[in-house]
């Protein structure tokens, strides 16, 4: 199974519009971060976790030729805004794209993309999706086994996912002991590390390092990174050997 980081940035991406800080002005490609998302490829199945505003470009950049499903962590715009662009896959595959989301997230998608779900006024060319309801129970997509992990994004429940020995979590600030037990034993952990300063709804760098230590994965990658964290090269040099900053285009073989 191959994991590709399609985006590793926070809600504004990096560089941030109209910002001239050293991170946003950096020539290092690792400091160019689209909104957070990953691509999962296993045998003949291709799944994306989240389709943010950069979804179209992420699909082009990663040369994705087929898409079986999108799995949603939560309903914030930086995680759902690209749903309309599944139309390209509908046309090529002549089939709907499967969408996996909690009921609350489904309602948000209906509000954001009412025309996708309006059966009365459908016409050719509209996005076609098949909705699958998920919660905290495990589910499978073409042999890929997902274990949902609920984390808190301030006071909003957000889903992370464990897939075999790999766990992917964005937008976490607190995680219950019960949900931590689902994560422990993972060989590879991906967790958000927004910035060094305290934040109401995201792990800081120090909090993310402490969480990685608590989980004890063989390797941890930080994602959902803000320009306020610092330049990739600078922060990477500060991290322990078993913790790295993820970057757009990074691929892991699981």
C-alpha positions, -999 to +999 in steps of 0.1 A: +000+000+000+013+034-010+005+066+009+011+099-009+008+132+010-013+154-014-012+183+009+004+191+043-007+226+049-033+242+072-065+259+061-048+288+044-021+267+027+015+278+024+024+304+011-004+324+026-020+351+004-003+385+008+022+372+034+059+380+030+073+360+059+104+338+054+083+307+051+059+320+025+089+335+006+110+303+008+123+287-024+123+253-007+096+232-023+089+215+010+076+249+022+049+249-005+020+232+012-015+226-002-044+218+021-041+185+040-051+153+022-036+119+015-039+094-013-041+057-005-033+032-033-036-006-028-038-031-056-065-017-078-081+006-053-075+043-049-089+063-020-084+099-009-089+112+026-105+147+022-110+168-009-101+204+000-099+235-022-067+221-039-083+188-048-082+194-086-046+204-086-036+176-062-052+150-086-033+165-115+000+167-097-002+131-084-014+119-119-044+101-103-062+083-131-089+065-111-107+073-079-128+048-060-137+068-029-133+099-008-133+095+030-140+127+050-126+136+084-149+165+090-168+193+073-145+223+074-140+240+041-103+231+038-113+195+038-145+194+016-144+223-008-131+204-038-160+179-040-173+193-073-142+181-092-152+145-089-170+152-121-138+144-140-137+109-125-174+104-131-169+111-168-138+088-171-152+060-150-188+063-161-198+058-124-204+077-092-176+082-067-182+067-033-183+092-004-178+080+032-189+106+058-206+109+091-242+121+091-232+156+103-207+159+075-232+147+050-255+176+060-227+200+055-220+187+021-257+191+012-255+227+023-223+234+004-232+214-028-270+213-029-270+207-067-250+174-062-279+159-042-309+176-060-325+147-078-353+168-092-332+192-111-303+169-122-287+173-156-257+158-174-223+168-161-232+173-124-210+155-099-222+120-091-216+105-057-228+075-037-230+083+000-219+058+027-226+066+063-197+060+087-193+064+125-169+049+149-173+014+136-146-001+113-154-003+076-138-016+044-132+000+010-122-026-015-101-045+010-087-014+027-097-016+064-104+017+081-107+020+119-121+055+127-105+074+156-124+103+171-104+133+181-116+168+192-109+199+171-117+222+200-153+212+205-159+196+171-155+158+168-132+149+139-123+115+125-088+102+121-083+067+106-061+038+114-053+015+084-033-015+094-002-001+111-007+034+098-027+061+116-037+095+100-050+123+121-055+160+113-071+188+133-067+173+168-064+192+200-074+165+225-078+128+222-096+106+248-078+076+264-103+053+247-094+066+213-057+066+220-059+028+225-070+025+189-038+043+178-013+026+200+006-001+182+007+019+149+041+017+133+035+050+114+017+079+129+006+111+111-005+139+133-011+177+130+015+201+143+002+236+134+027+260+150+048+266+181+024+290+197-006+278+217-037+272+196-073+266+206-080+237+182-047+222+170-017+205+186+013+228+188+047+214+179+055+205+215+021+189+220+025+169+188+059+157+199+046+147+233+017+129+217+041+110+194+061+100+224+030+087+242+019+066+212+054+053+206+051+047+168+083+037+150+080+068+128+058+099+132+051+125+105+037+160+112+011+175+088-015+203+087+014+228+091+011+266+092+036+291+079+039+301+116+057+269+124+089+279+106+108+268+075+109+230+068+147+228+070+149+247+103+122+227+121+133+194+107+167+200+123+150+204+157+131+172+157+141+138+171+153+112+146+120+092+146+099+123+139+098+142+106+078+169+089+057+156+061+058+175+028+037+176-003+045+146-025+061+125+002+053+088-004+053+060+022+052+023+015+032+006+042 
